[in-house]
Amino acid sequence: MTPSSTRQPDSTEPSSSLATQSAGPLQTSRSVALAIALLPAVAIAIVYARVRNFSIAWDDGLLSFARVYRDCDLEAIFTTPANTFEYLPVRDLTLCVDHALWGDWAGGFHLHNVLIFMITCALLSGLLNKIFLASRNEGIAKHAPLLSSIATLAFAMHPLQVEPVAFITARNALLALLFLIGTLCAVERHIATGRTAWYVASILATTLALFSKATSLPAAVIAALLCAYLARERPWKRVALYAAPHLTVTAIATLLHTTIASSQGAMGGALSLAEVARRLPRAAFVPQFYLYKFVWPASLSSDYVLDDVRANIVWFGVGAVILTACMGWLLWRGVRERTTSAFFAASFIAALVPVSNILPTHPPVADRYVQIPLAFLVPLAITLVAPRIPTRARLGVSTIWIVALAVLSVRQLPVWENDEKLFAHAAAVDERAVQSIENLAHTQWMLGKEVEAIETFARYAAQKPNDGRYELFQAWHAVRQGDLETADALLDRASSKAVVGYLVHIVRAEIATARGQKRVAVRAYERALIDAERRFQRHARARVYLRVIKKRLRRLERR
């Protein structure tokens, strides 16, 4: 590593007035260093304290509170996609621990997410400090502890973090980030000390990251980039050899995931070149979307509507060219000298690949997807901007930025308190978010708010006039009001449109039950059961109504 006394100003990181001052990192007392290290954890605790009172939301009840985790079925966890579509045994084991500790108390699961996030940010702070200390820019290296704290706090307080921290099912994203940062910390320690144990630890951490979530797939590439940055004297061939075991582990984990998930029908068919080409416009848009949300984190939602992508393909194409030119310039100027900005830019690009939607992701974009890229985008922004801000103003500007992010996070957090708030918020952010409007209507129905649910289904029908859910739930409501003739008429209208089969069978069973036709009702519920189980794996709402169907069948059997 280049000694601080011989550092030269980084060609892509402008030298500030600090460069003319005495070289070497800013010295801090142990107490100040400890305070700086603890500050992100304290800030996280303050912002996210209220999650202990949150309930489960969205897919939590299906993917985090499933029986496989309650029973800690290790065979299913290690040999099948336990959540029905992903093979993530590391994430699954943490849910087993939560169920053993907390039972069905959602607050315990939420607090576990917060704890993981705290540990991750503590590791990130130490890692960034080492990276900034190694910078060729004396202004960055001298203030490495302060800049790493600012970067970590900005990362921790950014509203894009609210979804992965407050959403229990996003535990996989948190763990992937934790172990990826752990990989990089171990790589840094190995390069600094030469101890083989740290190298082995980096490979183990990569393995754990890969079996937490697929967003960690670039871990080996980023580990190689960190090696190239910290050990600048190493030729690129040696850097590639350094990361070869990490790449091997990545290939094995990918093959294992694909094999197990495919054998259980949890993955679709092979992706054709035509399908990849069809996805390229959206893939070019995704980085722009995340950069926009990073700079302007407003109107965050669990359901982003991307209908405008193809309609505005020219503008997004221009944006993609500009973004590529900017990143290309950073890399072209910095790769040869292995600069700090080049490391962060290359790591950010690598981290975006799994979430670019070239390979199918559902939903196409989500706040939780960008957590790993954000860990490199925030320090990249600081590396480029901090030297341009006068030294005396730097702390004040950073404080205002971090406080503003924290306020936005505090305002965003209540959205995740329960299903109704989550879907109502998404529908309010974008009236085209039909999936959230439908989910809101179903949630209201399950809560007994039938009139509100029907009004929400009317909003859904306004955008999908050929869908029969509006008439169907009107029919269901009419049954409960005792108006069976109206229910029959509405059910006929619903059946003439596109509507899910098991819902039609449920309403028919309800009508038959109201008329005392037990056999007809049982047959209708049995048909509903068959249809719901057929759709169970890919239709989240089917899993919810399966409980209704089974409950009604048991009730009829007791009569």
Secondary structure, DSSP 8 states (H G I E B T S, - for coil): ---GGG----TTS---GGGGS--S-----HHHHHHHHHHHHHHHHHHHGGGGG----TTHHHHTS-HHHHTT-HHHHHHS-TTSS---HHHHHHHHHHHHHHTT-HHHHHHHHHHHHHHHHHHHHHHHHHHHHT-S-HHHHHTHHHHHHHHHHHHHH-GGGHHHHH-GGGHHHHHHHHHHHHHHHHHHHHHHH--HHHHHHHHHHHHHHHTT-GGGTTHHHHHHHHHHHHSTTS-HHHHHHHTHHHHHHHHHHHHHHHHHHHHTT-S-S---HHHHHHHHHHHHHHHHHHHHHHHS--S--S----THHHHTHHHHHHHHHHHHHHHHHHHHHHTTTT-HHHHHHHHHHHHHGGGSSSS--SSSS-GGGGHHHHHHHHHHHHHHHGGGS-HHHHHHHHHHHHHHHHHHHHHHGGGGSSHHHHHHHHHHH-TT-HHHHHHHHHHHHHTT-HHHHHHHHHHHHHH-TTB-HHHHHHHHHHHHTT-HHHHHHHHHHHHTSB--HHHHHHHHHHHHHHTT-HHHHHHHHHHHHHHHHHHTTT-HHHHHHHHHHHHHHHHHHH-
